[in-house]
């Protein structure tokens, strides 16, 4: 299990700080721009500008039409995440990332989950959606992986991420394999200088 520091936790949701193994002590440029001061209202606006479109094969598009763009988060999820992620970024170390887990219990063994994580590198916000409205059933052997690994998908990812305004997106390079598996846009890189007013500087003295 990935070591973490809890920022917020209730019976069905959490926001945590996890160590990011991609940050290497011997390579300072890999460190994130944490701790980072961001207003909850700015985070709410950014997260509220993220939309999801379900992946469709050509036959689905022909029979059902183009899938609609759907907000990634419901209003109550935005309220929770914006406040707690702001607190997490302010407390984060340069080698940590913020992870979140949102759950809607359906039965005692099934729930609909949305999970992922984010971090700030330079003036860019990296947002990764691990699961989006996935129906997760606890296996009979009892191991609960969805809460342990929020960055990892529990099923094959079948969605694309979009952000408005599109000019704030930093284009990333992806392999053909990622594109074929609909994994090419499970991460958004957002230029904060185009979305947040005022200077962006890390908190000092952490």
C-alpha positions, 0 to 999 in steps of 0.5 A, spaced: 500 500 500 502 506 498 504 511 504 499 516 505 497 522 509 490 523 510 487 530 509 480 528 509 476 522 510 469 520 512 465 513 511 465 514 503 470 519 501 477 521 502 482 526 500 490 524 501 497 526 500 501 520 497 508 519 496 510 520 488 515 515 486 516 519 480 519 524 484 527 523 484 531 526 490 537 526 486 534 529 480 531 536 483 527 538 477 522 532 478 520 535 484 513 538 484 511 545 486 509 543 493 506 546 498 502 550 493 497 556 495 490 555 491 484 558 493 478 553 493 474 557 489 479 557 483 480 549 484 472 549 484 472 553 477 478 548 474 475 542 477 468 544 474 471 545 467 473 538 466 468 534 462 468 526 461 466 523 454 465 516 454 469 512 449 465 509 443 466 504 438 464 506 431 458 502 431 456 505 437 456 512 434 452 510 428 447 507 432 447 511 438 450 518 436 456 521 439 456 521 446 455 527 450 460 531 454 458 530 462 461 534 468 466 530 471 464 532 478 457 533 481 456 539 485 456 536 492 463 533 489 466 539 487 464 543 494 468 537 497 474 536 493 475 544 492 476 545 499 480 539 501 484 539 495 486 546 497 488 544 504 492 538 501 496 542 496 498 547 502 500 541 506 503 537 500 511 536 500 515 536 493 515 529 493 507 528 494 501 528 490 494 529 492 489 523 491 481 523 492 476 517 492 469 519 491 464 513 493 456 512 492 454 506 496 449 502 492 449 495 496 453 492 502 458 490 497 457 495 491 459 502 490 460 507 484 466 510 485 470 516 482 477 516 483 484 520 481 489 524 483 493 531 481 499 535 483 502 541 481 509 541 477 511 548 475 505 552 473 502 546 470 496 542 474 496 535 472 490 531 473 489 524 472 482 520 473 483 513 475 476 511 475 469 515 473 463 513 475 465 505 475 461 500 479 465 496 483 464 490 487 468 488 493 471 481 491 469 475 495 476 474 498 475 481 501 481 485 498 479 492 497 483 495 492 479 501 489 480 505 496 487 503 496 490 505 489 485 511 487 490 512 481 489 505 478 483 504 474 479 498 476 477 496 469 479 498 462 478 506 462 473 508 457 472 515 457 476 521 454 477 528 458 476 535 456 477 542 459 474 548 458 477 553 455 481 548 451 487 553 450 489 552 457 491 545 456 498 543 455 498 538 449 502 531 451 505 526 447 501 519 447 503 512 444 498 509 438 497 503 444 494 508 449 490 511 443 487 505 441 485 503 449 482 510 450 487 511 455 490 517 451 486 523 455 486 520 462 490 525 464 489 533 463 495 538 464 492 545 465 496 551 464 495 555 471 497 561 468 491 561 463 486 559 468 488 562 475 489 570 476 495 573 479 502 570 480 503 562 482 508 561 487 509 556 492 508 557 499 515 558 503 518 555 509 515 548 508 
